[in-house]
């Protein structure tokens, strides 16, 4: 994971007209990634918890997305926009049941954003548990509880963000990966 030197969430907010808090998803917005379920869970959360929270979907969209003011689809963005967008999120969501690594989740962690991941995926659950920087969900109620947990405790969110950065620095930056290869060889 290599992040740009100049990350500015306010640049992303201004470009995409985002004023409140938001959850971010990065990747192909597709049913095969359980994005349809994530979107439905988000809508039901907002039905119960009106407010300025939004869901920002960054990537190619292969689903019919409900037209709502609290769901934003950006399409493909530059690397700079991607990191600016991630850095401004309160959570990065990884909804897929089938991931082998999930670079998007790690990119969010690299900029200090806690993760929310589908607990039915062992890889994602492992990232969340090992880092101490993520919350897993396996159903709608747990999805809602994860959002509430992050939104209700800024101190916990900041601590998880710190742990997220540490996890990526310890395991997924180029120099650390090369060091591990050297040791292995």
N, C-alpha and C positions, 0 to 999 in steps of 0.2 A: 504494500500500500504506500503510495507516494502522494502526498497532498500538496496542493499549490501553496506558494509562500504567502499569497495575499488573499485570505479567505474573509469575505465580508457578507454576512447574512443580510444586512440591510440592502445591499445591492440587489439580491434576489427578491426580497420583499418589494422593493420599489419596482423592479422590472415586471413582476407578476401581480402587483397590486394586492399584496397580502398584508393585512393589518393585525390580525390576532395570532394566537398560538396555532401551530399546525403539526400534524403527523406527516411523515414522509415515507413514500414507497418509491424505490428506484428499481427500474428494470422493465421487462416486458409485462405490460398490464394485460393479463391473460387468465382464463379460467384454469389452465394447467398449473398456474402458480397460485391458485386459490384466491386470486384477486377479487373475483365475484363475491366470494364469501366475506372477505375483508371489507369490501364496500358495503355489503348488506349489514354487517356488524356495526360499521361506522354509522350508517344511517339510523339503525335502531338505537345506537348510543345517543345520537343527536336528537332523536325524537323524545328521549327521556331526559336529556340534558341540553336544552337549547343554550346557545351562546355563540361565541366567536371562534370556536375551534374548527379548523378545516382539515381536510385530507388532501395532500398534494401528491399527485401521481406523476412521476418523472420517468418518461420512457414511451416507447411505442405502445399505442392502445389497440388491443384486439378485442375489446368488449364494448358493448353499448353502455356508456356511463350515464347515469341519470343526470339531467341538467339541474344542478343545484348550486346555490352560491357558496356552499361550504365544501364543494369538491372541485378541485382544479386539476386539469390535465395539461401538462406543459409540452408533451411530446418529447422528442429528442432535444437535449440541451448540450451545451459545451461542457467540458470538464470543469471549467471555472464555475459555471452556473450550477453544476451538479454539487460541487463542494460547498458553494455559498448556500444553496438550498438545504443541504444536509445540516450544515452548521446552525441554521436557524430553527430547525425542528426541535420539538420536545421529545420525540421518539422517532426512531426509524423502525418501520414494520417490515418483517420478513414473513409473509403468510403461507409460503409454500410448504407442503408436506414432504417434498422431494428435493432436497438441496445437497450438494456435495461439498460446498464451501461457503457460498454466499458472499461474494465480494462486496455487494452493496451494503450488507450489514456491517462488514468490517470497515468499509469506507466511512459509514456513519459513526462507528465507534472511534475511528481515527481522529475525528473532529470533536469528540467529546459528547456524542449523543447516545443516550441509553437505547437499548434495543428492545423490541417487542417481537417475539417470534412464535411461530406455530410449534407448540410443544410436541406434536406428533412426529416432528422431524428430529431424529437423534442428533444430527450435526448441529442444527440451530439450537436445540436444547443444550448441547455441550458448550457451545460458545457462551450462551447466557450463564450457565452454571460456573464454568471455569473463570470467566471474567468478573463475575459479580456485578455485571453491568447490563443485565437483561432480565426481562420478565417473559415467561412463556404463558401461552393460553392454549386451551384445547376445545373451547366452546365459546359461545356468545357471552355468557355471563363472565367468564374469566377475561375475555377481551375487554369488556366494560370495566371490570375491576382493575385491570392493568392501567388503563387510561386514567381512571380515578386516582390510583396510587401515585402516578407520576405528577398529575396536575395538582394534587392536594399537598405535596411535600416537596417544595423547592430544594430544601437541603438534601433530601435523599436523591433527587434528580441530579444535583450537582455532584454528589459523591459517586453516583453511578457513572456519570460522565467522566470523572477523573479516572475511575477504574477502567472504563472503556479505552481511554487513551493509553493507559499503562499496558493493557492487554495487547493492543495492536503493536505498540512499541516493543514489547517483549517477544512477540511471536511473528509479526507479519511485515516488518520493514525489511528492505532489501539487504542491509548489512547483517541483520540478525539471521536471515535465511541463509545467506552465503556462509556465515560463521558455522551454522549447523551443518551445512554441506561439507565444509572443511573438516569438522569433527567426525562426521560420518565416514568420509573418505579416509 
